[in-house]
Amino acid sequence: MACGGDSEAERRSALLRKITEEGGFAFAASAEKAAAGDLRAAEAAREMAWEQLHSGPWSEVGSAWRDAYALACLHVARLRRAAADRTAALRALDMGLIMGGNLFRADIEAALACIVAESSDGDGAEAVNEEARRWKEGLERNRDIADALKILPTKSLSCKEIARRSCISLEEFICDYFLRETPVIISGSIDHWPAMTKWKDIQYLKKIAGDRTVPVEVGKSYVCSEWKQELITFSQFIDRMWSTVCPSNVTYLAQHPLFEQVEAIIVDSVVNFIFYGKENVLVQLSDFSYCHLADKRAS
C-alpha cells in the first residue's frame, strides 16, 4: 500500500505542525512513529483523534482533527494490511472515509482500491444456501397495487389514468412528463443493468462489499426510544435485513453515499444518467427497478 509520495509526506508534516500548535503533541509524536511502522503508535494516534472528534458537537470539531483521524486510520490500515489483516485494514479505511476529513481522502481511496484489486478473483459460482434462497424469494415476492391501496387514505389517488411507457428517451421524458409535471410509469429502462441479475445473489453482494463498514440506523423510527446508530459491516446489514428473529432490530442504511464508497456497486448499476429535479418533485429509486416521481405536496 504505497504512500502518496512526497505530496503525502508534505501534507502530513503540515497537518502535524497544525495539530502541535493546537496542543496535540502526543498525537504528533504517535503519528510520526506510526509512519515509521509502529502499529501500537498508530492505534494510539487513532484513539486520540477519535476522542477529539467526540469532545463536543460535531459542528465544533476542528477540520485539523478530522484530517488527523483520517491520517491515523490510513496508518493503521497500512500496518494491518502488512500483517495480512485485510478485514481490520478495510474497517480502518472505511472509518477514515466516514469520519475523517478530506486531506487524505484520495490516499484512503487509493489504499482501498489496492485491497479490493488484490481480493478480486472474478465472479465465480457461489454455493447456493438457505440465505441465498430467502434472498431470491424476497425479491421475487409478488407486489400488488391492491396491497398499497389498503393502507392509503381513501381517495388519496387521482382518478386520472397514469401513462405507462417503455424505454423512453430523456428528451421525451422531459418534454412530455417532467415539464408538464405529469406522472408516468417507465418500465424496461434498466433491464440491461448487471445489478438486475447480480444483486439477486446475496453471496455476490457480500463478496463485493461484505467487509466494508457502513453507518446504519436501528429502530422503527426516530421517535422510538430504542432508536440508535451503529457502525457495522455490509454483510451484517444484509443479515439483519432478512432476519425475522428480532422485529425491533429493524436496520436501515440511510443518509450514506454507498455508491461513492463501493465502486463495484456503481459498475453493477450502470449509473450514467442524470435525474433532473425541481423543488416540488421527489425522486426515489427503490426495488432495483422502479423510479417513483411524486409531487412533494402529496408526500
Summary of the structure (lengths in Angstrom):
residues: 299
radius of gyration: 23.3
end to end distance: 47.7
largest distance: 70.0
contacts: 774
relative contact order: 0.08
helix: 53%
strand: 11%
